Amino acid sequence: MKYRIAWMKGDGIGPEISDAAIKIITLLGDIYGIEWDIRFYEMGDEAKKRFGTALPKETLDGIRSSDLAIKGPVGETAFESIVYLRQTLDLYANLRPAKSYKNLPSLKPIDVLIVRENTEDLYKGIEFKINDIAVALKLITEKGTRRIAKVAAKYALNRKKKVTIVHKANVMRITDGLFRDISKQELKMFDIEVDEKYVDAMSMALIRNPQDFDVLLTPNVYGDILSDEAAQIAGGLGFAASANIGDEFNLFEPVHGSAPDIAGKGIANPYSMFNVLVMALDHLWISKNDSSAMHAKETLEKAIESSIEKGYLTPDAGGKLKTEEVTKYLEQELKAYVR
């Protein structure tokens, strides 16, 4: 099979970890007979400096014409690039797994998937001022809630068959109340266990007993915050990946920012981008029924776990290796797993 990838390297450490991931996906393509047509586009702070916009039309068109879209982290232009892109392409489902690894310090063992509505809520960006009063509108729709609840159920059926609805309906009775009530209606249609938690209680429980949870279904803002918390419990944002999925388009990216303080030093943690590849390959398996993508994904998952367990880590995760060294070790692990 042949797939076109629109790749935006992003800002800060984005080009470094993107280059590492390109080496890995190229190797996987060679091993499993998948041909990649990788096309590079601009997005983020550097794009705005060069073109006057963080999301040039050429980039948007490139993403629309691709099978996969992959981006590195961007800097201060996140709202006008990635948030705008999520809404423009209706990438309504944001998937953020958090999983602890052997030999990687974590607060507690965790394996959760946060399914976050990705186009509504306060991140709709409807804000204005009236004299000395600033106003932000929280937008929750029945349609948006129904479709994200279905996504949560679909993934829960392939995991532990449990979904926790996260909301604050005791205070925001209309907006969060709608999210809670419609989610319950949709989830009743599936053979899964359903419970609910207020977002403040959820943030505490996720630290205290992360093993009690599997799939968390959240509105946009809560999911953004809880996913960073879950990533830190698992071992840090340097390992956290996310998927933005719509009915027609997709975008895969690390959860963390562009880390300009370490850009160019060769010590950026590339595992977040390696996990981005895991999610992208999984999407090809699900959407295209491509068994080669499935095998590539499974091999990459095993190689990542093995590399981390053997201590092939950058300084932020307690290791001493450079980005390129971690990448070379992962390549060795991949080759070992396909023998």
C-alpha positions in Angstrom: 0.0 0.0 0.0 1.0 3.6 -0.6 0.0 6.5 1.7 0.6 10.2 1.4 1.7 11.9 4.7 1.4 15.7 5.2 4.2 16.4 7.7 4.6 19.7 9.6 7.8 19.6 11.7 6.7 22.6 13.9 8.8 24.8 16.2 11.5 24.3 18.8 12.4 20.7 19.1 9.7 19.8 16.5 12.2 19.3 13.6 14.5 17.1 15.8 11.9 14.7 16.9 10.2 14.7 13.5 13.5 13.7 11.9 13.8 10.9 14.4 10.2 9.7 13.7 10.8 9.9 9.9 13.7 7.4 10.2 11.5 5.0 12.2 8.5 5.2 9.9 10.8 4.8 6.8 12.3 1.6 8.4 8.8 0.2 9.2 7.8 0.9 5.6 10.8 -1.0 4.3 10.1 -3.9 6.6 6.3 -4.2 6.0 6.1 -3.1 2.3 4.4 0.2 3.0 5.3 3.0 0.7 5.3 6.5 2.2 4.9 9.7 0.1 6.0 12.3 2.7 5.3 15.9 1.9 6.5 18.7 4.1 4.5 21.8 5.0 4.9 24.8 7.3 2.9 25.4 10.5 3.4 27.3 13.7 5.6 30.3 14.8 8.2 30.0 12.1 5.5 29.7 9.5 3.9 32.9 10.7 7.3 34.7 10.5 7.8 33.6 6.9 4.3 33.7 5.5 2.3 36.0 7.9 0.1 33.1 9.0 0.7 30.1 11.3 -1.4 27.9 8.9 -0.7 28.7 5.3 -3.3 27.7 2.7 -0.8 25.3 1.1 -0.5 23.4 4.4 -4.3 23.2 4.8 -4.7 21.9 1.3 -1.9 19.4 1.8 -3.5 18.0 4.9 -6.8 17.7 3.1 -5.2 15.7 0.3 -3.3 13.3 2.6 -4.0 9.9 4.1 -2.2 10.9 7.3 -1.3 14.3 8.8 1.5 14.4 11.4 2.9 17.5 13.1 5.5 18.3 15.6 4.8 20.8 18.5 4.2 24.4 17.8 4.9 27.4 20.0 2.9 30.5 20.7 0.7 30.2 17.6 -1.1 27.1 18.9 -4.6 28.6 18.8 -4.3 30.0 15.3 -2.8 26.8 13.9 -3.8 23.6 15.6 -7.0 24.8 17.4 -8.1 26.5 14.2 -7.3 23.3 12.2 -9.3 21.1 14.5 -12.4 23.2 14.0 -11.9 23.8 10.3 -11.5 20.1 9.5 -14.0 19.1 12.2 -11.5 16.9 14.0 -13.9 16.3 16.8 -12.3 13.4 18.6 -9.1 13.9 20.5 -7.6 10.7 21.7 -4.9 10.9 24.4 -3.6 7.6 25.9 -1.5 7.6 29.1 0.4 4.4 29.8 3.3 3.7 32.3 6.3 1.7 31.2 8.7 -0.6 32.9 11.9 1.1 34.0 10.3 4.6 33.6 9.6 6.3 36.9 5.9 6.9 37.2 3.7 8.1 40.1 1.6 4.9 39.9 0.8 2.3 37.2 -1.6 3.8 34.7 -3.2 2.8 31.4 -6.1 5.1 30.5 -7.4 6.7 27.3 -8.9 10.2 27.4 -11.5 10.7 24.7 -11.9 14.5 24.5 -14.4 16.5 22.5 -12.2 18.6 20.3 -14.2 21.4 18.7 -16.5 22.9 21.2 -16.4 24.2 24.8 -14.4 27.3 25.8 -11.8 26.4 23.1 -14.3 27.4 20.5 -12.6 30.8 21.1 -15.7 32.9 21.3 -14.5 35.7 23.6 -15.2 39.4 23.8 -15.0 42.4 26.1 -17.8 44.8 27.3 -16.0 47.7 28.9 -14.1 46.2 31.7 -15.7 42.8 31.6 -14.2 39.9 29.6 -16.6 37.1 28.4 -15.9 33.6 27.1 -18.8 31.5 25.8 -18.8 27.8 26.7 -20.5 26.0 23.8 -21.7 22.4 24.2 -24.0 20.9 21.6 -26.1 17.7 21.6 -24.7 16.7 18.2 -21.1 17.1 19.4 -21.7 15.2 22.6 -23.4 12.3 20.9 -20.7 11.7 18.4 -17.8 11.9 20.9 -19.7 9.6 23.3 -19.9 7.0 20.5 -16.1 7.3 19.9 -15.5 6.7 23.7 -17.8 3.6 23.5 -16.1 2.2 20.5 -12.7 2.3 22.1 -14.0 1.1 25.5 -15.3 -2.0 23.8 -11.7 -3.0 22.8 -10.4 -2.2 26.2 -11.9 -2.9 29.7 -15.5 -1.9 28.7 -15.7 1.0 31.1 -16.3 4.7 30.5 -16.1 7.5 33.1 -18.0 10.7 32.1 -16.2 13.8 33.4 -18.1 17.0 34.0 -19.0 19.7 36.4 -22.8 19.6 36.1 -23.4 20.5 39.7 -22.2 24.1 38.9 -22.6 24.4 35.1 -26.0 22.8 35.1 -27.0 23.6 31.5 -23.7 23.1 29.6 -22.1 20.3 31.5 -25.5 19.0 32.4 -26.2 18.5 28.6 -22.8 16.8 28.2 -23.5 14.4 31.1 -27.1 13.6 30.1 -26.5 13.1 26.4 -23.4 11.0 27.1 -25.4 8.7 29.3 -28.0 8.3 26.7 -25.5 7.3 24.0 -23.4 5.0 26.3 -26.5 3.1 27.3 -26.6 1.7 23.8 -23.4 -0.3 24.4 -22.4 -3.2 26.6 -20.1 -1.2 28.8 -19.9 0.0 32.4 -20.6 3.7 32.8 -19.9 6.0 35.8 -19.3 9.7 36.2 -17.1 12.1 38.2 -16.9 15.8 38.7 -13.7 17.1 37.1 -12.2 18.3 40.4 -12.8 14.9 42.0 -11.5 13.2 38.8 -8.2 15.1 39.0 -7.7 13.9 42.5 -8.8 10.3 41.9 -6.6 10.0 38.8 -3.6 10.6 41.1 -4.8 8.5 44.0 -6.1 5.5 42.1 -5.4 5.7 38.4 -5.9 1.9 38.0 -9.6 2.4 38.7 -10.1 4.1 35.3 -10.0 3.1 31.7 -11.7 5.4 29.2 -12.4 9.0 30.3 -15.0 10.9 28.3 -14.6 14.7 28.6 -15.5 18.0 27.2 -12.7 19.9 25.5 -11.1 21.9 28.3 -11.3 19.2 31.0 -9.7 16.7 28.6 -6.8 19.1 27.9 -6.0 19.5 31.5 -6.5 15.9 32.6 -4.5 14.5 29.8 -1.4 16.4 30.9 -2.0 15.2 34.4 -2.3 11.6 33.2 0.9 11.9 31.1 2.8 13.1 34.2 1.5 10.2 36.3 2.7 7.9 33.5 6.2 9.3 33.4 6.1 12.7 31.6 4.9 14.6 28.6 7.9 13.4 26.6 6.1 10.1 26.0 2.6 11.4 25.3 1.0 11.4 21.9 -2.5 12.3 20.7 -4.8 11.9 17.7 -7.2 14.3 16.3 -9.8 12.4 14.3 -12.8 13.4 12.2 -15.0 11.7 9.7 -12.8 12.8 6.8 -9.5 14.0 8.1 -6.9 13.3 10.8 -3.9 14.9 12.5 -1.5 13.2 14.9 0.8 15.1 17.2 2.7 15.1 20.5 0.9 16.4 23.6 3.8 18.6 24.8 5.0 22.0 23.6 8.0 23.1 21.5 10.5 23.3 24.4 12.6 26.1 22.9 15.0 26.0 25.9 16.5 22.7 24.7 16.0 23.1 20.9 19.2 22.4 18.9 20.9 20.6 21.8 20.2 17.1 20.5 18.6 16.0 23.8 14.9 16.2 22.9 12.9 13.1 23.9 11.6 11.5 20.7 9.3 8.9 22.3 6.3 11.2 22.0 6.7 11.2 18.2 7.3 7.5 18.2 4.0 7.0 20.0 2.5 9.4 17.4 3.5 6.8 14.8 1.8 4.1 16.8 -1.5 6.0 16.8 -1.1 6.9 13.1 -0.5 3.2 12.1 -3.4 2.1 14.2 -5.6 4.6 12.4 -4.5 3.1 9.0 -5.4 -0.3 10.3 -8.8 0.7 11.5 -9.7 3.1 8.6 -8.1 1.2 5.7 -8.1 -2.3 7.1 -4.4 -2.6 6.3 -2.9 -5.6 8.0 0.6 -4.4 7.2 -0.1 -1.2 9.2 -1.4 -3.3 12.1 1.8 -5.5 12.1 4.0 -2.4 11.9 2.1 -0.8 14.8 2.4 -3.9 17.0 6.1 -4.2 16.2 6.7 -0.6 17.0 4.8 -0.8 20.3 7.0 -3.8 21.4 10.2 -2.0 20.3 9.3 1.1 22.2 8.5 -0.8 25.4 11.7 -2.8 25.1 13.8 0.3 24.4 12.4 2.1 27.5 12.8 -1.0 29.7 16.5 -1.2 28.6 17.1 2.4 29.6 17.5 3.9 26.1 16.4 7.4 27.4 17.2 11.1 27.1 18.1 13.2 30.1 14.5 14.4 30.8 13.6 10.8 31.5 16.6 10.0 33.6 18.8 8.7 30.8 22.0 10.0 29.2 21.4 9.5 25.5 21.0 12.0 22.7 18.0 12.0 20.5 19.9 10.3 17.6 21.2 7.6 19.9 17.7 6.7 21.2 16.5 6.6 17.6 19.4 4.2 16.6 18.6 1.9 19.5 15.0 1.8 18.6 15.9 0.9 15.0 17.9 -2.0 16.4 14.9 -3.2 18.6 12.6 -3.0 15.6 14.9 -5.2 13.5 15.2 -7.7 16.3 11.4 -8.0 16.7 10.9 -8.8 13.0 13.5 -11.6 12.8 
